[in-house]
Structure formats: structure tokens, C-alpha cells
């Protein structure tokens, strides 16, 4: 039986609370801030994000060297190759680089070649990517990697041996041996000696580098001193940043996401005009949650079930009708992804149920299916059991691909994989990622070894007590606070995301009405009474596993809930509604 989640209130740091109130926040807002950051340092930059607050580009090690290298390539006649990852961060990185080169720096589009890896070939600058680069019939001035390259020394060495210079821009953790020696230049905040924010996404890194290129071209007399800045590129840097689940406690990430959302909500870009036609977010401005769950899911679906170049073409479309064509394909891909995901999740749940016991530290689930979907499966299974989880699928050639999710905030998956590699030299064919999400490829015969070592690696990080699922909340609200004005108060602290979670509150309510709703009758709609006798509506999605399952709650029952406040508009009337995350009879 899965352990019942423990509901705990986030601790509030008193000095941060006082400082936040001094900066003009309400008591509730100050509490939320003080439970999400433990220091008053840079607090104003966190609360009121602005592009002017981001770290100076010169703090990003080798960014000036990279800028000079790219500026030199621009002034030559050869092809500039963009080699990027296949996820949303990689696609937006490619968009940033191409838009900067072509639109801002005047490089002919024919000189810019974009090569994006395929999920089935594995992450990074693979041999297949190198083959495609070396097959380009024109002279190559420079290869610029974005959102990848730090762990690809062997393939970069192939390019160097063929006379091709490579500028690596990346944000993933470095291998133990350091940056790739064969690269002409490596820009990555994770490398030794770099003082830049370690939490930024790949699209952010290439954005900073291209901002430096602009200055290098001005200094060289190739651009006018009053040439437009690149700040308008923030709109899709915001998308890539949110999609890559980097920290939104970081002042840099908060600034780029908020600025990007301001550009997005002007709807001047053809891609975003097309998105608004598809989903106008019920008339509300797009926020970080919308970027992650409505836009990034569609872009990622392309690489999971189809052709990721569709996503790049969507972002670079010149007209809204053109963007609409690509978006329709992305939407179709996403529906396909959902259908495949449903079958794989059913498999994974059955396997996980057989593996789980209350002394487990981790889960490693091996399935048949689309390797592009296994990251989603790892998240779902991990969240269900409250354990770090790796979902794996068999590939051709006796290999298995794996995607891991840390689930527990203090778990560092990349560090776990690094330790596992020291325990068995030939365990990984490839691996990479971040603290919270990582991927790998192993030989099929190493599956049991991998599973055992992953359990040990997680136990090393957590200690002797097996983890218990925890739901962190921001405490209780009074019934009088549950009005639409609450949403405006909470929205002032956007953007929400990893390490700056959307507020969750807890409370006890009496059920005055409950009924099953939805096509499959698996959701529950409530009318509730607060402890101070205020009436409120609530919705609990997927409260039942199927329509035949008895309703878990009855009228008159007292329940303890964890919920997110939201707005619900019905026949033109907007009211506050609670979205229940969990509910238990008291």
C-alpha cells in the first residue's frame, strides 16, 4: 500500500517576511515569499523581476570569447551550423540563435543551417549529428551548439579533425573531466571558474552569448551603435526556461520569464497569434503555467512521436496562417502522444505496483513503448509513490533508454548517475541532465545492475529512513479570503514554477453537495462550507480511478483538503473555485 502523503506547512523565514512587507507586499504575499526563499539577498529582484536586474553577461565565463568567435564567423563566407537539442529548450535555443543571426545581424538565411538531433538517436551531439554536419557541401565557418555539447568530446573531436570549429553553449552539468577539449570555446555556467547563475536554461545561455555578439559586431563597425537590442527575444527564452523546469527562484530566470510573458501577451508574433486562436486561456493573459502545460507539451510532443522540425517551423513562421498549419500538426502530435502515454502508463503502474514496498527508496520501471514518452511516465509514477523514478524502454540493438525524475527536492539525479558510473565503468553508454531530471542509455544486460545502483545512489543521498510522500502547503485561509481578489494577490508573485511553487493551501470543509462529473464521471464537483460558514465551490479532478468506483465522499462529511484557488467563469459570472489536490475524511 502506498504511503499516505504527509501534509506539512512550508516554514516561513521571519527576516524575509519582514523585508518583503517593507518592500510593499501584503501579509499573505510576504508569507509566500518568505516560505520560498531563505535569504533577503536580492529580494527586490526576486519580488519585482526586471531585465535590468539580470547578471552581467561578462560574468558568464568565455561568453566574450564566444561572441568574438561568432562575430568572426558572421564576417566570413562559410555556413554557420546550429546544433541543438530536440526538446523545447533546444528548439527555443535554435530560434534565439537563428533570429539573432538573420534578423538582427543580417546573416543571409542561406548561410544558417539548423541541425537538430533526434530523440531516437540519443541526447547531444551524436555521431549521426556529426555525419550530417560533415555532409554539408559548403565550407563551414562555425558550429554553434545550444543546450548540448558539454559531454560530447568524442564527437566534437571528429569535427575538429575535419577542420570544423565548434563553439559549445550549454547549461547541463559538466562531465568529471571538464569541458570538451576539442571545442574552440565552451560557454556553460556549470564549468569550473564560472560565477554565473547555475540555474539558467540553454536558451538563456545562447541569448546572453548573442547579446555579446551584438556588442562585438558594434565594436567591429559591422552593426550600428543604435542597432535594436535583443530583449524582444525574451518571449521564447521564457518558453524554453519554463519548459526546462529550471529554478524560478533565480532572479535571472524570473526576469527573463516575466519579460518574455509581457512580449508574448502582446501577441505580435505569428506563432503566438496562432496559439491564441487555438487556446485563449479563457481570456486570461498567458502565464508560466500556460507555457509549461499548453505550449511546451505540444512542442515536446513533436520530438516524442513525430518530427521536431515542425516545432521549429512553428516558432519561425512568418505569418499567423503559416504558424497555424504547423500548430495543427503539433496539436495532432500531442493527441497521439497522449494516446501512447495512456497505454505506457497502464504498463508502468502494474510494474511499479509489483516493485513497491514501504522500504523502497526509488523505482526503476522497464516498459515497452515509445522512449520519447518515458520522461512523462517517470514523473507520473514518481509522483504517485513519492519516490525518485527512472522509466526505461527497450531500443533496438540491445540498448535501453531511461528518463529519471528526482521527485524529492533534495535529490540530485545527475550526481546519482555520476556516482553510479564510478561503481561500474561501463554502466552507461551515455547520460546527462540536471538535479531534477536526467536521461541515460545503457546496455540491456545492465538493467538489474542499474536498478540496484540507483537504489543505492538515492539511499546515499537520503540517509537511512525511506522517503515518505510530502505535500507542502502554505497553510490555511479564512473563508473571507476566498474571493476573486485573492487570485490578483497571488498573481502578483508570478512567475510560478520549480522552486517557486504555485501556492497550495490546506483547510477543513463540510460537504454540502458532491457529484461525479466529466465524460467518464471520474471527477468530483463539490459545494463546500468553510469553518466560518462561507460557501465555496470546488473541483477534484481524477478523484476516482473509474466510473464504477463508489464516490469516496458523502454530503455532510467533514474533509481536510489541499487546494489551489482558481477562477471559474460560468454564464459570464466569475467566482473563486478550489482545485483540490488531495482530500481526506477527518
C-alpha positions, -999 to 999 in steps of 0.1 A, spaced: 0 0 0 13 34 -10 22 56 20 -4 84 27 12 118 19 21 138 49 7 174 47 32 200 61 32 237 60 62 254 45 84 271 71 84 309 70 117 328 74 109 357 97 136 381 84 125 376 48 89 381 58 97 414 74 118 425 45 91 415 20 65 436 38 89 465 38 90 462 0 53 467 -2 38 432 -1 7 422 18 9 399 48 -1 368 26 23 377 -2 51 382 23 44 348 38 45 332 4 78 348 -4 93 340 30 85 303 26 101 302 -9 134 319 -2 156 319 29 176 350 23 170 387 19 198 390 -6 184 401 -40 149 400 -25 137 431 -45 150 414 -77 130 383 -68 98 401 -60 99 427 -88 117 409 -117 131 432 -144 156 426 -173 178 453 -159 184 431 -129 199 401 -147 235 393 -141 260 410 -164 269 389 -194 306 392 -187 301 371 -156 293 342 -179 328 326 -184 340 326 -221 310 345 -233 331 373 -247 354 348 -264 324 330 -279 310 363 -291 342 372 -309 343 337 -325 307 340 -337 312 376 -349 342 364 -369 322 336 -384 295 361 -394 320 381 -413 333 351 -432 315 334 -461 310 299 -447 280 282 -433 271 287 -396 256 254 -382 233 255 -352 233 221 -335 206 219 -308 187 196 -286 152 183 -295 132 195 -265 116 228 -260 147 244 -245 167 232 -276 141 244 -301 138 278 -285 176 280 -283 177 274 -321 151 301 -325 171 326 -305 203 319 -324 187 320 -358 166 351 -351 197 369 -338 219 359 -367 194 365 -395 170 392 -383 194 412 -360 228 406 -375 219 404 -412 233 370 -419 217 356 -451 193 328 -442 211 305 -467 242 306 -445 224 293 -414 219 256 -412 199 241 -383 206 205 -374 185 192 -346 192 157 -330 165 130 -330 153 115 -297 157 80 -311 195 87 -317 200 99 -281 208 133 -265 236 155 -275 260 159 -305 257 123 -316 277 106 -343 246 109 -365 246 147 -360 283 148 -368 277 129 -400 250 153 -411 273 183 -404 302 168 -423 278 160 -452 271 198 -457 285 206 -492 296 241 -483 325 253 -462 316 256 -426 326 287 -407 315 275 -373 293 250 -355 274 265 -325 258 241 -301 230 252 -279 215 233 -249 240 205 -255 277 197 -262 293 197 -228 295 159 -227 303 153 -263 341 155 -266 344 124 -287 321 137 -314 335 172 -312 369 157 -317 357 142 -350 346 177 -361 379 192 -351 398 165 -370 378 176 -401 388 212 -396 355 223 -382 355 248 -352 329 242 -325 315 268 -300 296 249 -273 269 268 -254 251 247 -228 238 246 -193 239 209 -184 263 197 -157 298 191 -168 314 157 -170 341 149 -144 369 156 -170 356 191 -176 346 209 -208 353 193 -242 389 198 -250 383 198 -288 358 227 -287 372 261 -297 352 276 -269 328 264 -242 302 286 -225 284 268 -197 277 283 -162 284 248 -147 321 248 -156 347 255 -130 356 292 -125 322 305 -138 304 328 -114 272 329 -134 238 316 -121 239 278 -124 202 275 -128 197 292 -162 184 272 -192 202 265 -225 181 291 -244 191 317 -218 228 309 -223 226 314 -261 206 346 -255 233 360 -234 260 349 -259 241 365 -288 237 397 -268 275 397 -265 278 391 -303 257 422 -309 282 442 -289 312 426 -307 297 435 -341 291 471 -330 327 473 -318 339 459 -351 318 485 -370 296 458 -386 265 470 -367 252 504 -359 256 515 -323 219 521 -321 210 486 -335 180 471 -317 188 452 -286 179 415 -284 154 419 -255 124 411 -277 139 375 -280 129 371 -243 94 358 -254 107 324 -265 135 324 -239 107 325 -214 91 295 -231 123 274 -231 131 284 -195 97 273 -181 97 242 -202 131 231 -189 119 233 -153 148 254 -141 146 274 -108 121 302 -108 136 314 -75 165 327 -96 163 365 -102 177 359 -137 150 333 -146 122 353 -130 132 384 -150 135 366 -184 102 347 -179 82 378 -168 97 399 -196 90 372 -221 54 368 -209 49 406 -214 61 402 -250 40 371 -256 8 387 -243 12 414 -269 5 387 -295 26 403 -322 45 371 -331 28 349 -357 34 318 -336 17 333 -305 -11 347 -326 -18 311 -338 -16 298 -303 -42 324 -291 -66 312 -319 -62 276 -306 -64 284 -269 -71 319 -255 -67 307 -219 -103 317 -212 -95 353 -219 -68 355 -192 -32 365 -200 -8 336 -206 13 328 -175 42 304 -168 18 275 -161 2 280 -195 36 280 -212 45 247 -195 13 228 -198 -2 241 -230 27 252 -253 57 232 -242 37 199 -242 28 204 -278 64 212 -288 78 183 -269 52 160 -285 68 166 -319 101 150 -309 83 122 -290 60 110 -317 69 128 -350 93 153 -364 106 180 -341 114 204 -370 76 211 -371 81 229 -337 110 250 -350 90 259 -381 61 269 -359 82 293 -339 99 308 -370 67 311 -392 64 345 -409 26 347 -408 -1 335 -384 -18 313 -410 15 296 -417 21 291 -380 -14 277 -377 -6 249 -401 24 239 -380 5 242 -348 -23 219 -360 4 193 -366 18 199 -332 -17 195 -317 -22 163 -336 12 150 -324 1 159 -288 -31 139 -291 -10 109 -305 14 113 -275 -15 112 -250 -29 80 -266 6 63 -264 11 77 -229 -21 61 -216 -10 26 -226 25 30 -213 13 45 -180 -10 15 -175 20 -8 -181 42 12 -157 16 13 -129 13 -25 -130 51 -29 -129 56 -3 -101 29 -19 -80 49 -52 -80 82 -34 -72 70 -11 -44 73 -17 -7 74 8 21 112 4 25 119 14 -12 140 45 -19 135 45 -57 117 29 -86 131 17 -119 104 7 -143 112 -10 -176 84 -9 -203 78 -15 -239 68 16 -259 79 50 -272 111 61 -254 101 97 -261 73 94 -236 92 78 -207 100 111 -190 63 118 -185 59 82 -172 87 87 -147 70 119 -134 36 103 -130 49 71 -113 73 91 -91 45 115 -80 22 86 -73 47 69 -50 67 99 -38 100 83 -49 128 92 -74 119 72 -105 136 61 -137 113 49 -165 131 28 -192 121 14 -226 139 -11 -248 155 2 -280 169 -17 -310 204 -31 -308 202 -44 -272 200 -9 -256 176 6 -231 169 43 -228 160 58 -195 145 91 -182 146 99 -145 128 124 -123 140 133 -88 106 140 -73 121 147 -39 135 183 -38 169 173 -22 176 145 -47 203 153 -73 198 128 -102 228 139 -121 250 133 -90 234 99 -85 242 89 -121 278 102 -117 282 80 -85 267 50 -103 292 55 -131 321 53 -106 308 20 -93 307 4 -127 328 18 -155 307 5 -184 273 10 -169 263 40 -191 266 43 -229 255 79 -224 240 100 -197 233 137 -188 208 161 -173 202 181 -141 195 176 -105 157 171 -110 157 154 -144 182 132 -161 185 107 -190 207 78 -199 212 49 -223 225 15 -210 230 -20 -224 200 -42 -218 221 -67 -198 229 -39 -173 193 -33 -163 193 -51 -130 227 -36 -121 214 -1 -130 183 -6 -108 203 -18 -78 229 10 -81 201 36 -85 185 24 -53 219 27 -35 226 61 -50 193 75 -38 198 60 -3 233 76 -1 217 110 -6 187 105 17 201 86 46 187 56 65 149 65 65 130 56 34 112 86 20 75 94 28 55 114 2 50 150 14 26 177 3 39 211 12 13 238 17 11 275 26 -13 269 55 -49 278 59 -70 307 46 -101 321 62 -134 319 43 -134 357 39 -101 355 19 -116 331 -7 -128 357 -32 -116 365 -68 -94 393 -53 -72 365 -39 -62 355 -74 -49 390 -82 -30 390 -49 -14 356 -58 -7 365 -94 14 395 -83 41 369 -74 43 353 -108 60 335 -124 55 303 -105 73 271 -113 102 249 -99 115 262 -66 88 289 -66 57 267 -65 22 279 -71 5 285 -37 -12 255 -22 -34 259 8 -50 235 33 -82 236 52 -112 217 66 -146 220 49 -180 205 53 -196 189 21 -230 204 13 -231 188 -21 -210 163 -41 -215 147 -75 -194 129 -101 -188 149 -133 -169 147 -166 -173 124 -196 -161 94 -175 -176 105 -142 -142 103 -125 -141 140 -114 -159 153 -84 -177 186 -81 -183 200 -46 -202 227 -28 -184 233 5 -188 252 37 -157 267 53 -152 266 90 -165 302 92 -196 292 72 -186 307 38 -199 289 7 -173 278 -19 -173 255 -49 -145 230 -56 -135 205 -83 -114 174 -77 -100 160 -110 -94 123 -112 -108 117 -77 -119 82 -89 -100 58 -110 -131 48 -129 -168 55 -130 -177 22 -113 -157 31 -82 -180 43 -53 -179 80 -45 -154 85 -18 -172 113 0 -208 120 11 -229 150 19 -224 164 54 -189 149 58 -160 169 71 -129 167 49 -94 180 50 -83 194 17 -52 207 -1 -62 231 -28 -52 257 -53 -75 287 -57 -86 294 -92 -112 315 -112 -142 299 -127 -164 318 -152 -199 304 -157 -225 323 -178 -205 355 -176 -202 353 -138 -167 349 -124 -162 333 -89 -135 316 -70 -132 279 -72 -109 255 -54 -90 229 -73 -85 201 -49 -51 183 -49 -59 159 -21 -89 153 1 -93 130 32 -122 124 55 -114 136 90 
